Amino acid sequence: MERFYFWPTNPAASIFALWVVSQIFLYAARVPMHRALREVGRLLGGVFRVGARWCRGLAAAAARRDHEMIVEMGKGDTEAKIGREFHRIEGAFAKELARYPDLHRKLDDVVTKIDADFQECATAAPAAPGWTEAVAAVAKMPEEIQKSAAAGEKKALQEFRETTAKRHKILSSMAPAWKEVQKIATEVSRAVSGALEATKRIDGYMTSYEQVRADDKNATRAIGWNATQLFVVSLLVMAVAMGGAFVNFNLIALPMSELVPSGSRIAGMPVATVAALVIVLMEIAAGVFAMEMLGITSFFPKLELIPRSRRRIILVVAVGGLLMLACIEASLAILREQIVESSTALKASLAGVREHPVARTATSRIPVIGQAVLGFILPWILAMVAVPLETMISTGGHIVLSAVTGAMHLGSMVCRLGGHGMRYLCEAARHVYDIYIVIPLQIERIVTSGSRQGTVGSVGVRGGARP
């Protein structure tokens, strides 16, 4: 700092001289400096305005792409639901139509039997025989009227009872037939009701599909919100699954050191750690292929084109691999407990602690059994990670585009604020510049005002001297 002094032995005079020089220099450069600050403000404001327009353009493009993705997602989901309902109806109708000949034959036989029984039951009861002869005999022999009437009445009553009993027997035999007809009608009604319910569901899906195709705002907003919910739920499930994977990894990391070389390292990590991690990832991969072959997920569209027999082979291999890995983990969990016990005994012996034999209770093996069961169950639970993983991937695009849209809108707002801030900051810099050279400016103002007054007075005198 002292090298800039005019008089190193007199710093105050040097600083005053520098201040005077700076005042003179900055006063002389006031107009170009103001112009430069104004242009810098315009430049920075233009840059921020360009950035704001760019952010708005990106936000609009991301929102447009998000909207297209939501519409395509809604179309795909609705088409899949409609296809599933049609497939279900096809299977139900194929099953019911396969039963239709038997139902028709049963119903025809039952109706024929009922018709025959009804015709037989509807036959009129025969008239009591011998009434004409009885009347003639009564006319000829009055003394036997009571005897003949009693005999005829008894005979006619007996025949009427026999006919009525026969009709009741026919009617009672018709009851199973009516029950069979009722059963067939119930089955047909159930099938028709199922078809009607499926038709109502298909109508609802078709209405949603038409709304999505018509670019209805409410429908697309509902699809977007549903996708967000699915993403959040899938993220939570994935977090839980990662916790299970962490437990699974720690369960087999220690015993894996007994199966692989302990001194080797891969990328600075022990081989046992890498091997345990590979086993966990293999379980997840086997679960992905198992879910793919079961038709629950669709990560690999080409696998859907292979024949069913080969899909079954891949499914058997995936499930068999999961079973083998689960058994290996169960055995490693048991080995882990043994390693822990041996390590504890070794540390105690090295420390000079004598262990006293303790009677083993019936529950002493419960931790080992629990670890073995946990090691067997965790791979099957990790295998189901494929379902939330697919959901999170399918809905992640909407979340990413929504986040990009929000970030770009925020960036546009920040750029607009930055543009205004730069403009006002440059204006403030101009005022600060003028404040620093306020003394020369005030001298200029005084001189300018004095010269103006002198000019005005001279003009007045000249104007008054004229006749």
Backbone torsions as a table, in degrees:
resi	resn	phi	psi	omega
1	MET	NA	-35.0	-176.2
2	GLU	-69.0	-22.0	-178.9
3	ARG	-71.3	-17.4	176.9
4	PHE	-87.1	-7.0	-179.2
5	TYR	-72.6	142.7	173.5
6	PHE	-73.6	-39.5	179.3
7	TRP	-125.6	95.9	-177.6
8	PRO	-57.4	-28.7	-179.9
9	THR	-79.1	-11.2	-178.8
10	ASN	-131.1	82.4	-176.2
11	PRO	-64.2	-36.9	-177.8
12	ALA	-63.3	-45.6	178.7
13	ALA	-64.5	-37.1	179.2
14	SER	-65.5	-43.7	179.5
15	ILE	-64.6	-40.2	178.8
16	PHE	-64.5	-41.5	178.7
17	ALA	-63.5	-42.3	176.7
18	LEU	-61.9	-41.1	179.4
19	TRP	-63.5	-42.2	179.0
20	VAL	-63.5	-43.5	178.7
21	VAL	-62.1	-43.5	179.3
22	SER	-64.8	-36.8	178.1
23	GLN	-63.6	-45.2	-179.7
24	ILE	-65.0	-44.1	-178.2
25	PHE	-65.9	-46.7	-177.8
26	LEU	-69.3	-32.0	176.2
27	TYR	-67.4	-40.2	178.4
28	ALA	-66.9	-32.3	-178.3
29	ALA	-95.3	17.6	-174.0
30	ARG	-64.9	-48.5	-176.8
31	VAL	-63.8	-51.7	177.7
32	PRO	-64.6	-31.2	178.7
33	MET	-68.1	-40.8	175.8
34	HIS	-62.2	-42.5	179.1
35	ARG	-63.4	-40.1	179.0
36	ALA	-65.1	-43.5	178.6
37	LEU	-64.1	-38.3	179.0
38	ARG	-64.6	-42.7	179.6
39	GLU	-67.9	-37.9	176.5
40	VAL	-62.8	-40.9	177.1
41	GLY	-62.5	-42.0	177.4
42	ARG	-64.8	-41.1	180.0
43	LEU	-62.6	-50.0	-179.7
44	LEU	-65.1	-39.8	176.8
45	GLY	-62.4	-40.2	176.8
46	GLY	-63.7	-41.3	178.3
47	VAL	-60.9	-45.3	-179.8
48	PHE	-67.7	-35.2	177.4
49	ARG	-66.3	-40.7	175.7
50	VAL	-61.9	-43.0	176.7
51	GLY	-61.6	-38.6	178.5
52	ALA	-65.5	-42.8	177.9
53	ARG	-64.6	-39.5	178.5
54	TRP	-63.6	-42.5	177.9
55	CYS	-64.4	-40.8	178.0
56	ARG	-64.5	-39.7	177.3
57	GLY	-63.4	-44.8	177.5
58	LEU	-63.2	-39.8	179.0
59	ALA	-63.5	-42.3	178.8
60	ALA	-65.5	-41.8	178.6
61	ALA	-64.9	-42.0	178.4
62	ALA	-65.4	-40.3	178.2
63	ALA	-65.3	-39.4	177.9
64	ARG	-64.8	-43.9	178.6
65	ARG	-66.6	-37.4	176.9
66	ASP	-63.4	-41.8	178.5
67	HIS	-63.0	-43.8	177.8
68	GLU	-62.3	-40.2	179.4
69	MET	-65.3	-40.7	179.0
70	ILE	-63.8	-42.8	-180.0
71	VAL	-63.3	-45.4	178.7
72	GLU	-64.7	-38.3	177.4
73	MET	-63.2	-44.0	177.9
74	GLY	-63.1	-41.5	177.8
75	LYS	-62.6	-45.8	-179.0
76	GLY	-62.8	-45.4	179.1
77	ASP	-62.9	-44.1	-179.3
78	THR	-66.4	-41.2	177.7
79	GLU	-63.4	-39.4	177.7
80	ALA	-64.0	-41.8	178.1
81	LYS	-64.9	-42.9	178.9
82	ILE	-63.6	-43.8	177.9
83	GLY	-61.6	-40.3	178.0
84	ARG	-64.7	-39.9	178.6
85	GLU	-66.8	-40.4	177.3
86	PHE	-65.0	-39.2	177.0
87	HIS	-64.5	-39.7	178.1
88	ARG	-65.8	-42.3	178.1
89	ILE	-64.2	-40.0	179.2
90	GLU	-61.4	-44.7	178.2
91	GLY	-64.7	-42.1	179.7
92	ALA	-64.9	-43.9	-179.3
93	PHE	-69.4	-35.9	176.9
94	ALA	-62.8	-40.4	178.2
95	LYS	-66.3	-45.6	-178.7
96	GLU	-69.0	-39.7	178.7
97	LEU	-67.8	-30.0	175.2
98	ALA	-66.7	-29.9	177.9
99	ARG	-86.0	-10.9	-174.0
100	TYR	-61.6	-43.6	178.6
101	PRO	-58.1	-42.8	178.8
102	ASP	-65.0	-42.6	178.6
103	LEU	-63.6	-40.9	-179.9
104	HIS	-64.7	-42.3	179.2
105	ARG	-64.8	-43.4	178.1
106	LYS	-62.1	-44.2	-179.0
107	LEU	-65.8	-38.8	177.9
108	ASP	-64.4	-44.1	179.1
109	ASP	-63.2	-43.1	-179.3
110	VAL	-64.9	-43.0	179.6
111	VAL	-64.9	-39.7	178.0
112	THR	-63.3	-42.9	179.7
113	LYS	-65.4	-41.6	179.4
114	ILE	-64.5	-40.8	179.5
115	ASP	-63.7	-43.5	179.2
116	ALA	-63.7	-43.8	178.2
117	ASP	-64.1	-37.5	179.3
118	PHE	-66.6	-40.9	178.2
119	GLN	-64.2	-40.5	179.1
120	GLU	-68.0	-37.7	-180.0
121	CYS	-71.2	-28.0	-177.4
122	ALA	-81.9	-5.1	178.9
123	THR	-64.2	131.8	-176.9
124	ALA	-67.9	147.6	179.2
125	ALA	-69.6	137.2	-179.9
126	PRO	-64.8	146.1	178.8
127	ALA	-70.7	150.2	-179.6
128	ALA	-65.7	120.9	-176.3
129	PRO	-74.5	155.2	171.7
130	GLY	84.7	13.1	-178.8
131	TRP	-73.8	-34.7	178.8
132	THR	-67.2	-46.4	178.3
133	GLU	-64.0	-36.0	-179.9
134	ALA	-65.7	-39.0	179.4
135	VAL	-66.4	-40.7	178.6
136	ALA	-64.6	-42.9	179.2
137	ALA	-64.2	-36.4	179.1
138	VAL	-65.8	-38.1	-179.8
139	ALA	-66.6	-35.7	-178.4
140	LYS	-82.8	-35.6	-176.2
141	MET	-126.2	89.6	-177.8
142	PRO	-61.6	-24.0	-174.4
143	GLU	-75.7	-15.3	-178.6
144	GLU	-106.6	16.7	-179.7
145	ILE	-61.6	-48.2	-176.0
146	GLN	-64.1	-40.2	-178.6
147	LYS	-67.0	-45.1	-179.2
148	SER	-67.4	-40.5	179.8
149	ALA	-64.4	-40.9	179.6
150	ALA	-65.2	-40.5	179.8
151	ALA	-67.1	-42.7	179.2
152	GLY	-65.6	-41.2	179.1
153	GLU	-63.3	-41.9	179.9
154	LYS	-64.6	-40.5	-179.8
155	LYS	-67.6	-44.4	179.6
156	ALA	-64.4	-38.7	178.4
157	LEU	-66.2	-37.3	178.5
158	GLN	-65.9	-42.0	178.4
159	GLU	-66.6	-38.3	178.5
160	PHE	-64.8	-40.1	177.7
161	ARG	-65.3	-41.8	178.7
162	GLU	-63.5	-41.2	178.8
163	THR	-66.2	-41.8	179.2
164	THR	-64.9	-40.8	177.9
165	ALA	-63.1	-37.9	178.1
166	LYS	-64.5	-42.2	178.5
167	ARG	-64.7	-41.4	178.0
168	HIS	-63.4	-36.5	178.4
169	LYS	-66.4	-40.3	178.0
170	ILE	-65.1	-42.9	179.5
171	LEU	-64.1	-39.9	177.7
172	SER	-66.4	-33.0	176.3
173	SER	-72.2	-18.3	178.1
174	MET	-79.4	-14.5	-177.3
175	ALA	-62.1	-47.7	176.6
176	PRO	-59.4	-34.6	179.0
177	ALA	-65.8	-42.4	177.7
178	TRP	-64.0	-39.8	176.8
179	LYS	-62.9	-39.3	177.8
180	GLU	-64.3	-41.3	177.1
181	VAL	-62.6	-42.1	178.7
182	GLN	-63.4	-39.8	178.7
183	LYS	-64.2	-45.0	179.0
184	ILE	-63.0	-42.4	178.6
185	ALA	-63.6	-36.7	177.7
186	THR	-65.1	-43.1	178.2
187	GLU	-62.5	-43.7	178.8
188	VAL	-63.5	-41.4	179.1
189	SER	-63.6	-39.1	178.7
190	ARG	-65.0	-42.5	178.6
191	ALA	-64.2	-41.5	179.5
192	VAL	-66.6	-39.2	178.6
193	SER	-63.8	-42.0	176.4
194	GLY	-61.6	-40.8	178.1
195	ALA	-65.0	-39.2	178.8
196	LEU	-66.6	-40.7	177.4
197	GLU	-63.5	-43.0	177.1
198	ALA	-62.9	-37.4	177.9
199	THR	-64.4	-40.4	177.1
200	LYS	-63.3	-42.2	177.9
201	ARG	-62.9	-42.1	178.9
202	ILE	-63.9	-38.8	176.8
203	ASP	-61.0	-42.6	177.8
204	GLY	-63.6	-42.2	178.2
205	TYR	-65.3	-38.9	179.4
206	MET	-66.7	-37.0	176.2
207	THR	-63.0	-44.6	177.3
208	SER	-62.8	-39.6	-179.8
209	TYR	-64.2	-42.2	177.7
210	GLU	-65.1	-38.0	177.4
211	GLN	-65.0	-40.2	178.9
212	VAL	-66.7	-43.1	179.0
213	ARG	-65.5	-32.4	177.7
214	ALA	-79.6	2.7	178.5
215	ASP	59.3	47.2	177.2
216	ASP	-73.4	130.8	-175.8
217	LYS	-65.3	-40.8	-179.5
218	ASN	-64.6	-40.7	-179.3
219	ALA	-65.9	-46.0	179.6
220	THR	-65.9	-36.2	177.4
221	ARG	-65.3	-40.2	178.1
222	ALA	-65.0	-39.6	178.3
223	ILE	-65.6	-41.6	177.6
224	GLY	-62.4	-42.9	178.7
225	TRP	-65.8	-39.1	177.3
226	ASN	-63.6	-40.7	177.7
227	ALA	-63.8	-39.2	178.2
228	THR	-64.1	-43.8	177.5
229	GLN	-60.2	-44.7	179.7
230	LEU	-62.7	-38.8	179.2
231	PHE	-64.7	-44.3	-179.5
232	VAL	-63.7	-45.1	-179.9
233	VAL	-64.4	-43.4	178.8
234	SER	-63.1	-37.9	178.2
235	LEU	-64.5	-40.8	177.7
236	LEU	-64.7	-43.3	178.8
237	VAL	-64.5	-40.2	178.1
238	MET	-64.1	-37.1	177.2
239	ALA	-63.2	-43.7	176.8
240	VAL	-62.9	-41.6	179.4
241	ALA	-64.5	-38.1	176.9
242	MET	-65.5	-34.3	173.3
243	GLY	-62.7	-42.5	175.8
244	GLY	-64.1	-37.9	177.1
245	ALA	-65.2	-37.1	177.3
246	PHE	-63.9	-43.8	177.8
247	VAL	-63.1	-42.8	180.0
248	ASN	-62.9	-41.1	179.4
249	PHE	-62.9	-46.6	179.6
250	ASN	-68.1	-23.2	179.7
251	LEU	-72.4	-31.1	-175.2
252	ILE	-112.0	-4.2	-177.5
253	ALA	-66.0	-43.1	-178.3
254	LEU	-67.0	-50.3	-179.5
255	PRO	-68.3	-20.6	177.8
256	MET	-66.2	-22.5	177.8
257	SER	-66.5	-19.8	177.2
258	GLU	-85.5	-13.6	-176.2
259	LEU	-103.7	-20.4	-178.5
260	VAL	-122.0	163.3	178.2
261	PRO	-60.5	126.9	-174.6
262	SER	-79.8	-23.7	-176.5
263	GLY	-86.3	-15.6	-176.1
264	SER	-79.6	152.3	179.0
265	ARG	-137.6	149.2	176.4
266	ILE	-126.5	115.1	-177.7
267	ALA	55.6	38.1	178.6
268	GLY	81.8	0.1	-179.9
269	MET	-107.2	142.9	176.4
270	PRO	-61.1	147.7	-178.6
271	VAL	-62.9	-33.5	179.5
272	ALA	-63.2	-40.6	178.0
273	THR	-65.0	-43.2	179.0
274	VAL	-64.4	-40.3	-179.9
275	ALA	-65.0	-41.9	177.7
276	ALA	-63.6	-40.9	178.2
277	LEU	-64.7	-39.1	178.6
278	VAL	-63.9	-39.6	179.0
279	ILE	-63.4	-42.9	177.8
280	VAL	-62.6	-43.3	178.8
281	LEU	-66.4	-35.1	176.5
282	MET	-64.4	-38.5	176.4
283	GLU	-62.5	-42.4	178.6
284	ILE	-65.4	-40.9	179.5
285	ALA	-65.1	-42.2	177.2
286	ALA	-63.0	-38.9	176.6
287	GLY	-64.1	-38.0	177.8
288	VAL	-61.5	-45.4	179.8
289	PHE	-68.1	-36.2	177.9
290	ALA	-64.5	-46.7	178.1
291	MET	-64.5	-33.3	178.4
292	GLU	-67.3	-42.6	-179.6
293	MET	-72.5	-26.3	175.9
294	LEU	-77.5	-8.5	179.4
295	GLY	82.6	11.8	-179.2
296	ILE	-80.9	-38.2	178.4
297	THR	-117.2	171.0	179.5
298	SER	-143.1	60.1	176.8
299	PHE	-72.0	-37.7	-174.6
300	PHE	-119.5	98.9	-178.0
301	PRO	-62.8	-28.5	-178.8
302	LYS	-66.1	-28.5	179.1
303	LEU	-67.5	-21.9	178.4
304	GLU	-74.6	-15.1	-177.5
305	LEU	-90.5	-13.7	-178.4
306	ILE	-76.4	157.7	-178.9
307	PRO	-62.0	159.4	-178.2
308	ARG	-63.5	-33.8	-179.2
309	SER	-65.1	-41.0	178.3
310	ARG	-70.9	-34.6	174.6
311	ARG	-61.8	-38.5	178.8
312	ARG	-65.7	-37.0	178.2
313	ILE	-64.1	-45.2	179.0
314	ILE	-62.9	-39.3	178.2
315	LEU	-62.4	-43.2	179.7
316	VAL	-63.7	-41.0	179.7
317	VAL	-64.7	-43.5	-179.0
318	ALA	-64.8	-46.9	180.0
319	VAL	-65.7	-40.0	177.2
320	GLY	-63.4	-39.8	176.3
321	GLY	-63.2	-41.1	176.7
322	LEU	-61.9	-42.8	179.3
323	LEU	-63.0	-42.5	-179.8
324	MET	-65.4	-43.4	178.6
325	LEU	-65.3	-35.6	177.7
326	ALA	-65.4	-41.2	177.8
327	CYS	-65.6	-39.2	178.7
328	ILE	-63.7	-42.6	179.7
329	GLU	-65.3	-37.6	177.8
330	ALA	-62.1	-43.3	178.9
331	SER	-67.2	-37.0	177.5
332	LEU	-66.7	-33.4	177.2
333	ALA	-65.6	-40.0	176.4
334	ILE	-65.4	-42.3	178.3
335	LEU	-63.7	-33.7	179.2
336	ARG	-61.8	-43.8	179.5
337	GLU	-62.9	-38.8	178.0
338	GLN	-66.6	-38.9	179.2
339	ILE	-65.6	-40.3	178.7
340	VAL	-63.5	-42.4	179.0
341	GLU	-64.7	-41.6	179.7
342	SER	-66.1	-40.5	179.1
343	SER	-64.5	-39.2	179.0
344	THR	-65.5	-42.6	178.7
345	ALA	-65.1	-38.5	179.9
346	LEU	-65.8	-43.8	178.8
347	LYS	-63.2	-38.9	179.3
348	ALA	-66.6	-39.6	180.0
349	SER	-69.4	-37.9	177.2
350	LEU	-67.3	-30.1	178.0
351	ALA	-81.4	-5.3	178.8
352	GLY	81.0	20.1	179.8
353	VAL	-93.2	127.4	177.5
354	ARG	-91.8	124.3	179.9
355	GLU	-84.2	136.9	175.2
356	HIS	-94.3	133.7	-179.6
357	PRO	-62.1	130.9	178.9
358	VAL	-115.6	134.4	-179.7
359	ALA	-63.5	129.0	179.4
360	ARG	-77.7	125.8	177.9
361	THR	-86.0	175.9	-178.3
362	ALA	-71.2	-18.5	-176.7
363	THR	-99.1	9.7	-175.9
364	SER	-70.9	-22.4	-178.9
365	ARG	-96.8	4.0	-179.0
366	ILE	-63.6	-42.8	176.7
367	PRO	-58.8	-39.5	179.3
368	VAL	-64.0	-44.9	179.2
369	ILE	-64.2	-40.9	178.7
370	GLY	-62.5	-42.4	178.4
371	GLN	-66.3	-37.5	178.6
372	ALA	-65.5	-43.9	178.5
373	VAL	-64.6	-41.1	178.7
374	LEU	-63.7	-42.0	177.8
375	GLY	-65.7	-26.3	178.1
376	PHE	-83.1	-31.4	-175.3
377	ILE	-85.5	-36.3	-175.0
378	LEU	-57.1	-40.3	178.0
379	PRO	-60.3	-37.0	179.2
380	TRP	-69.4	-34.4	176.8
381	ILE	-69.6	-41.3	177.8
382	LEU	-65.4	-26.0	179.2
383	ALA	-64.8	-26.0	-179.2
384	MET	-84.2	3.4	177.8
385	VAL	-64.6	-21.0	-177.5
386	ALA	-59.9	-33.4	-177.2
387	VAL	-67.9	-56.2	177.2
388	PRO	-66.5	-26.7	177.9
389	LEU	-65.2	-44.4	177.9
390	GLU	-64.2	-42.4	179.2
391	THR	-62.9	-41.2	-179.5
392	MET	-67.3	-37.0	178.6
393	ILE	-69.2	-42.7	-177.8
394	SER	-67.7	-33.1	179.4
395	THR	-97.1	-6.1	-179.0
396	GLY	-67.9	-30.8	178.1
397	GLY	-60.7	-42.2	178.1
398	HIS	-63.4	-41.5	-179.3
399	ILE	-66.7	-42.8	-179.2
400	VAL	-64.4	-45.3	-179.6
401	LEU	-66.1	-37.4	176.4
402	SER	-64.4	-41.6	178.3
403	ALA	-65.5	-39.8	178.0
404	VAL	-64.2	-41.3	178.5
405	THR	-61.5	-46.9	178.3
406	GLY	-63.0	-41.4	180.0
407	ALA	-65.6	-38.8	179.1
408	MET	-68.8	-38.1	174.7
409	HIS	-62.7	-41.5	177.1
410	LEU	-64.0	-41.9	177.4
411	GLY	-63.6	-38.6	176.7
412	SER	-62.7	-42.7	178.4
413	MET	-64.4	-41.2	179.4
414	VAL	-65.2	-38.6	178.7
415	CYS	-66.6	-41.1	177.1
416	ARG	-62.7	-43.7	176.8
417	LEU	-63.8	-37.9	178.3
418	GLY	-65.5	-38.7	177.6
419	GLY	-62.2	-47.5	176.9
420	HIS	-63.4	-39.4	179.9
421	GLY	-63.6	-42.1	178.6
422	MET	-64.4	-39.6	179.4
423	ARG	-63.7	-47.2	179.4
424	TYR	-70.3	-30.1	177.8
425	LEU	-67.1	-41.7	176.7
426	CYS	-66.2	-37.7	176.0
427	GLU	-63.3	-41.0	177.1
428	ALA	-65.1	-36.0	177.9
429	ALA	-64.4	-37.0	176.1
430	ARG	-62.4	-43.2	179.0
431	HIS	-66.6	-39.5	177.2
432	VAL	-63.1	-39.4	177.1
433	TYR	-60.3	-44.8	178.7
434	ASP	-67.2	-33.7	177.9
435	ILE	-64.3	-37.8	-178.5
436	TYR	-67.3	-35.5	-179.7
437	ILE	-105.5	36.4	-176.7
438	VAL	-65.1	-32.4	-178.2
439	ILE	-66.4	-49.9	176.0
440	PRO	-61.5	-34.8	179.2
441	LEU	-66.3	-40.6	178.3
442	GLN	-66.5	-39.5	176.3
443	ILE	-61.9	-42.5	178.0
444	GLU	-61.6	-41.9	-179.3
445	ARG	-64.4	-42.2	179.6
446	ILE	-63.2	-46.3	-179.4
447	VAL	-63.2	-41.5	-178.9
448	THR	-66.1	-44.0	179.2
449	SER	-65.1	-39.2	177.8
450	GLY	-63.9	-43.0	179.2
451	SER	-66.0	-35.0	177.9
452	ARG	-66.8	-42.8	178.6
453	GLN	-63.7	-41.3	177.9
454	GLY	-63.1	-39.2	179.1
455	THR	-65.8	-42.0	179.3
456	VAL	-64.9	-41.2	179.9
457	GLY	-64.7	-42.9	179.5
458	SER	-64.8	-37.2	177.5
459	VAL	-66.7	-36.8	178.6
460	GLY	-67.3	-42.0	-179.4
461	VAL	-63.7	-43.8	178.9
462	ARG	-64.4	-38.1	179.5
463	GLY	-67.3	-33.7	-179.2
464	GLY	-78.2	-27.1	-177.6
465	ALA	-74.7	-14.4	179.4
466	ARG	-77.3	142.8	179.9
467	PRO	-71.2	NA	NA
